Amino acid sequence: MWRAVAACCLVLLVCPRPAAAEWHITPTFGMTFAGKTTLQDFEHATDKIHPVFGIGGTYLTSGIFGFEALAIITPHFFETGSLDLIKTSRATALMGNVMVTVPRKWAEYSLRPFVSGGFGLLRTSQVDPNAKLGVTSNIAGFNIGGGAVGYFSKRTGVRFDFRYYSNLHGGDQLAPDGAVAIGDVQLRYMTLTVGLVFRR
């Protein structure tokens, strides 16, 4: 997964840049909260606050539209830290989005607000304390959110992002890769992140 993300970011950096357009590479960190799932959650941890980190690659035109790819990882998504029912776990979101923002000439050296949304993959994994039983699910999902980018200089800035992730629809009681769900498969959570923007 990380090799694919790194390859995408490299392509973004080396591709020719149309006049007045720009590319962003943004490592991010923050927190995941307000989670809810019907997937097996023995420690009742998905609704707790968890640290989150990731990376994004963004192409912004000089106008109001842009495109981005996001890879966001939440370690210990199914763990509370006080129980030992799960050895390790994580939730991962891989998304491709369309962005709407203000024109570049309106926000060259000030905050540039945006909204974005799109579709992709929500992946979860859990391993039991004995490391004998691992359960993974890959679920089609979507995300929607917004925030703002502010610039320190022509090359660097900071991005603030608030985002909602969810699976596309309910399904069978068995997730695509075998994770058991109580009722229809459901997975959703929210993230609040900040990231350092490298602009080209």
KEKE-3310 file (N, C-alpha, C; in steps of 0.2 Angstrom, whole numbers, plus 5000, padded with zeros to 4 digits):
npx = (5004:5009:5020:5013:5006:5018:5023:5013:5014:5026:5024:5016:5025:5034:5028:5024:5019:5005:5002:5000:4994:4995:5004:5002:5010:5006:5010:5001:4993:4983:4967:4955:4938:4921:4918:4909:4903:4898:4906:4916:4920:4928:4933:4925:4930:4929:4922:4930:4943:4957:4974:4979:4987:4994:4995:4994:4991:4989:4981:4979:4970:4971:4958:4943:4942:4949:4960:4962:4972:4971:4978:4975:4978:4973:4980:4977:4963:4953:4956:4956:4967:4966:4962:4966:4961:4963:4978:4984:4978:4970:4963:4961:4960:4959:4957:4950:4948:4937:4939:4933:4937:4942:4947:4964:4970:4963:4967:4981:4991:4984:4972:4965:4951:4942:4931:4929:4926:4924:4927:4932:4943:4939:4948:4950:4959:4962:4971:4972:4977:4986:4991:4987:4975:4969:4959:4953:4945:4939:4931:4920:4920:4916:4920:4918:4922:4930:4940:4955:4969:4983:4997:5014:5025:5030:5032:5029:5016:5002:4989:4972:4960:4944:4934:4923:4921:4914:4906:4899:4886:4875:4877:4879:4880:4893:4908:4918:4930:4929:4927:4916:4900:4888:4872:4869:4884:4893:4903:4910:4917:4925:4938:4950:4962:4979:4991:5008:5011:5019:5022:5022)
npy = (4994:5006:5008:5010:5022:5030:5030:5036:5049:5053:5053:5064:5074:5075:5077:5088:5105:5114:5131:5142:5132:5120:5108:5098:5090:5082:5077:5071:5072:5068:5065:5051:5049:5047:5035:5021:5004:4988:4978:4965:4970:4968:4975:4986:4998:5007:5019:5027:5040:5040:5040:5047:5045:5050:5053:5064:5068:5081:5090:5106:5117:5134:5138:5134:5120:5104:5090:5075:5062:5052:5044:5037:5031:5023:5018:5004:5004:4995:4994:4998:5000:4996:4983:4967:4960:4961:4960:4968:4981:4990:5003:5008:5020:5023:5035:5043:5059:5073:5091:5107:5123:5140:5152:5153:5165:5173:5169:5169:5171:5169:5160:5146:5140:5124:5111:5094:5077:5060:5043:5026:5014:5006:4999:4986:4978:4965:4957:4943:4941:4930:4930:4921:4921:4931:4944:4952:4965:4972:4985:4994:5012:5029:5047:5063:5080:5095:5110:5120:5128:5136:5147:5147:5151:5152:5139:5131:5126:5125:5113:5111:5099:5092:5077:5065:5047:5033:5017:5012:5006:4996:4978:4960:4950:4946:4952:4957:4950:4941:4946:4946:4953:4961:4961:4971:4975:4989:5003:5017:5033:5048:5061:5072:5082:5089:5095:5097:5106:5104:5113:5114)
npz = (5000:5005:4995:4984:4987:4988:4975:4968:4974:4970:4956:4955:4959:4949:4937:4923:4926:4923:4919:4933:4940:4954:4964:4979:4992:5007:5022:5036:5053:5067:5074:5076:5078:5085:5080:5073:5071:5064:5063:5071:5087:5100:5111:5112:5106:5095:5095:5102:5105:5094:5088:5072:5056:5040:5022:5009:4992:4981:4967:4962:4952:4945:4946:4953:4955:4960:4963:4973:4982:4995:5009:5024:5040:5055:5069:5081:5081:5085:5099:5116:5125:5138:5139:5134:5123:5110:5100:5090:5079:5066:5056:5039:5026:5009:4997:4983:4978:4973:4973:4978:4979:4983:4970:4966:4965:4974:4986:4988:4998:5009:5019:5011:5008:5007:5000:4999:4992:4989:4983:4988:4997:5012:5024:5037:5050:5062:5075:5086:5103:5104:5092:5082:5075:5063:5056:5042:5033:5018:5012:5001:5001:5006:5007:5014:5017:5023:5024:5026:5018:5022:5019:5022:5014:4997:4995:5006:5018:5028:5032:5037:5041:5042:5042:5036:5036:5028:5025:5009:5009:5018:5020:5018:5033:5033:5030:5015:5016:5026:5040:5053:5055:5065:5061:5046:5037:5043:5044:5050:5053:5060:5056:5062:5056:5054:5043:5036:5022:5006:4993:4975)
capx = (5000:5014:5023:5008:5005:5024:5023:5008:5016:5032:5022:5013:5030:5038:5024:5024:5014:5002:5003:4996:4991:5000:5004:5003:5011:5004:5010:4996:4992:4977:4964:4949:4933:4914:4917:4904:4904:4895:4911:4917:4924:4927:4935:4921:4935:4929:4920:4935:4948:4963:4978:4978:4992:4993:4998:4989:4993:4984:4982:4974:4970:4970:4951:4939:4942:4956:4959:4967:4972:4972:4979:4974:4979:4972:4982:4974:4956:4949:4959:4956:4973:4965:4961:4971:4958:4966:4985:4985:4973:4971:4959:4965:4956:4962:4952:4952:4943:4936:4939:4931:4940:4942:4952:4971:4972:4959:4970:4988:4995:4980:4969:4962:4946:4940:4927:4931:4923:4925:4926:4939:4943:4940:4951:4951:4962:4963:4975:4971:4983:4990:4994:4985:4969:4969:4953:4953:4940:4940:4925:4920:4918:4916:4922:4917:4925:4933:4945:4958:4976:4987:5004:5020:5029:5028:5034:5026:5010:4999:4982:4968:4955:4939:4932:4919:4922:4909:4905:4894:4880:4875:4877:4878:4883:4900:4912:4921:4936:4927:4926:4909:4897:4882:4868:4872:4890:4893:4909:4910:4921:4927:4944:4952:4969:4983:4997:5012:5010:5025:5019:5026)
capy = (5000:5012:5009:5013:5029:5034:5030:5042:5056:5054:5055:5071:5079:5075:5079:5095:5109:5119:5138:5144:5126:5118:5101:5098:5083:5084:5072:5073:5068:5070:5060:5048:5049:5046:5029:5016:4998:4982:4973:4963:4975:4965:4980:4992:5004:5011:5025:5031:5044:5036:5044:5045:5049:5048:5057:5066:5071:5086:5094:5111:5122:5141:5140:5132:5113:5101:5082:5073:5055:5052:5037:5038:5025:5024:5012:5002:5006:4991:4993:5003:5001:4994:4976:4963:4955:4962:4961:4974:4982:4996:5005:5012:5023:5025:5038:5048:5065:5079:5096:5113:5128:5147:5153:5154:5173:5176:5166:5167:5171:5168:5154:5144:5135:5119:5105:5088:5071:5055:5036:5022:5008:5006:4992:4985:4972:4964:4951:4941:4941:4924:4930:4915:4923:4938:4946:4958:4967:4977:4988:5000:5017:5036:5052:5070:5084:5101:5113:5126:5128:5142:5146:5151:5154:5149:5132:5127:5129:5120:5111:5109:5095:5088:5073:5059:5041:5028:5012:5014:5004:4990:4972:4954:4949:4944:4957:4954:4946:4936:4949:4945:4959:4960:4964:4973:4978:4996:5006:5025:5037:5055:5063:5079:5082:5095:5093:5101:5106:5105:5115:5114)
capz = (5000:5005:4989:4979:4989:4987:4968:4966:4976:4965:4949:4956:4959:4943:4931:4921:4930:4919:4922:4938:4944:4959:4967:4986:4996:5013:5028:5041:5059:5070:5078:5074:5084:5084:5076:5074:5067:5066:5063:5078:5091:5107:5116:5111:5105:5088:5096:5106:5101:5092:5084:5065:5052:5033:5017:5003:4986:4978:4962:4962:4947:4947:4947:4959:4956:4961:4964:4978:4984:5002:5013:5031:5044:5062:5073:5087:5080:5089:5105:5121:5129:5145:5139:5130:5119:5103:5100:5086:5074:5062:5050:5034:5021:5003:4994:4978:4979:4969:4977:4976:4983:4980:4965:4968:4965:4979:4992:4987:5004:5015:5019:5005:5011:5002:5002:4995:4993:4984:4985:4989:5000:5019:5026:5044:5052:5069:5077:5093:5108:5102:5085:5078:5071:5060:5053:5038:5029:5013:5011:4997:5005:5003:5012:5013:5022:5021:5028:5023:5017:5023:5016:5025:5009:4990:4994:5011:5021:5033:5030:5042:5038:5045:5037:5038:5032:5029:5019:5004:5010:5022:5016:5022:5040:5033:5026:5010:5018:5031:5046:5055:5057:5069:5056:5040:5038:5044:5047:5049:5058:5058:5057:5062:5055:5052:5040:5033:5014:5002:4987:4969)
cpx = (5004:5018:5019:5007:5012:5025:5019:5011:5022:5030:5019:5019:5034:5034:5024:5018:5011:5002:4998:4993:4997:4999:5005:5005:5011:5004:5005:4996:4986:4974:4957:4944:4926:4914:4911:4904:4900:4900:4913:4922:4923:4929:4930:4925:4934:4926:4924:4939:4954:4967:4978:4984:4991:4997:4993:4993:4988:4986:4977:4975:4970:4963:4949:4940:4949:4954:4964:4967:4974:4973:4980:4974:4977:4974:4978:4966:4952:4951:4958:4962:4972:4963:4966:4967:4960:4973:4987:4979:4974:4965:4962:4960:4960:4957:4955:4946:4943:4936:4936:4933:4939:4948:4959:4972:4968:4963:4977:4992:4990:4977:4965:4957:4944:4935:4929:4927:4925:4924:4933:4937:4943:4942:4952:4955:4963:4967:4974:4977:4988:4993:4992:4979:4969:4963:4954:4947:4941:4933:4925:4917:4918:4918:4920:4919:4927:4938:4948:4965:4979:4994:5009:5024:5026:5029:5031:5020:5008:4991:4978:4962:4950:4935:4928:4920:4916:4909:4899:4887:4880:4875:4876:4882:4891:4903:4916:4926:4935:4926:4918:4906:4890:4876:4872:4879:4890:4900:4909:4914:4923:4934:4945:4960:4972:4989:5001:5012:5017:5022:5024:5022)
cpy = (5006:5013:5012:5020:5033:5035:5036:5049:5058:5056:5063:5076:5080:5077:5086:5099:5114:5126:5139:5138:5124:5111:5102:5091:5085:5078:5075:5069:5071:5065:5057:5048:5048:5040:5024:5010:4993:4976:4971:4968:4973:4970:4986:4999:5009:5018:5030:5035:5040:5041:5042:5048:5046:5053:5058:5069:5075:5089:5100:5116:5129:5143:5137:5124:5110:5093:5080:5065:5056:5045:5039:5032:5027:5017:5011:5004:5002:4990:4999:5005:4998:4986:4973:4958:4955:4963:4968:4975:4989:4997:5009:5014:5025:5028:5043:5053:5070:5085:5102:5118:5135:5148:5155:5161:5176:5174:5165:5166:5171:5161:5152:5138:5130:5114:5100:5082:5066:5048:5032:5016:5009:4999:4992:4979:4971:4957:4949:4941:4935:4924:4924:4916:4930:4939:4952:4959:4973:4979:4994:5006:5024:5041:5059:5074:5091:5104:5119:5125:5135:5142:5151:5155:5151:5142:5128:5131:5124:5119:5108:5105:5092:5084:5067:5054:5037:5023:5014:5012:4998:4984:4966:4955:4947:4949:4953:4949:4941:4939:4948:4952:4957:4964:4966:4976:4986:4998:5013:5028:5044:5056:5070:5079:5088:5092:5098:5101:5108:5107:5116:5118)
cpz = (5000:4999:4984:4980:4987:4979:4966:4968:4971:4958:4950:4956:4953:4936:4929:4924:4925:4923:4927:4942:4949:4962:4975:4988:5003:5018:5033:5047:5062:5074:5074:5080:5081:5079:5078:5069:5069:5065:5070:5081:5098:5112:5116:5110:5099:5090:5101:5102:5100:5088:5077:5061:5045:5029:5012:4998:4982:4972:4962:4956:4949:4948:4953:4960:4957:4962:4969:4979:4991:5005:5020:5035:5052:5065:5079:5087:5084:5096:5110:5125:5136:5145:5134:5126:5112:5104:5096:5081:5071:5057:5045:5029:5015:4999:4988:4978:4974:4974:4974:4981:4980:4975:4969:4969:4971:4986:4991:4993:5010:5015:5013:5007:5005:5005:4997:4997:4988:4987:4985:4993:5008:5021:5034:5045:5059:5070:5084:5097:5106:5095:5080:5073:5069:5056:5049:5034:5024:5011:5006:5002:5002:5009:5010:5018:5019:5026:5025:5023:5018:5021:5020:5020:5002:4990:5000:5014:5026:5031:5036:5039:5043:5041:5040:5033:5033:5023:5015:5006:5015:5017:5020:5029:5039:5028:5021:5011:5024:5038:5048:5058:5061:5065:5050:5042:5038:5047:5045:5055:5056:5060:5058:5062:5053:5048:5037:5025:5011:4995:4981:4964)
residu = (MET:TRP:ARG:ALA:VAL:ALA:ALA:CYS:CYS:LEU:VAL:LEU:LEU:VAL:CYS:PRO:ARG:PRO:ALA:ALA:ALA:GLU:TRP:HIS:ILE:THR:PRO:THR:PHE:GLY:MET:THR:PHE:ALA:GLY:LYS:THR:THR:LEU:GLN:ASP:PHE:GLU:HIS:ALA:THR:ASP:LYS:ILE:HIS:PRO:VAL:PHE:GLY:ILE:GLY:GLY:THR:TYR:LEU:THR:SER:GLY:ILE:PHE:GLY:PHE:GLU:ALA:LEU:ALA:ILE:ILE:THR:PRO:HIS:PHE:PHE:GLU:THR:GLY:SER:LEU:ASP:LEU:ILE:LYS:THR:SER:ARG:ALA:THR:ALA:LEU:MET:GLY:ASN:VAL:MET:VAL:THR:VAL:PRO:ARG:LYS:TRP:ALA:GLU:TYR:SER:LEU:ARG:PRO:PHE:VAL:SER:GLY:GLY:PHE:GLY:LEU:LEU:ARG:THR:SER:GLN:VAL:ASP:PRO:ASN:ALA:LYS:LEU:GLY:VAL:THR:SER:ASN:ILE:ALA:GLY:PHE:ASN:ILE:GLY:GLY:GLY:ALA:VAL:GLY:TYR:PHE:SER:LYS:ARG:THR:GLY:VAL:ARG:PHE:ASP:PHE:ARG:TYR:TYR:SER:ASN:LEU:HIS:GLY:GLY:ASP:GLN:LEU:ALA:PRO:ASP:GLY:ALA:VAL:ALA:ILE:GLY:ASP:VAL:GLN:LEU:ARG:TYR:MET:THR:LEU:THR:VAL:GLY:LEU:VAL:PHE:ARG:ARG)
# end
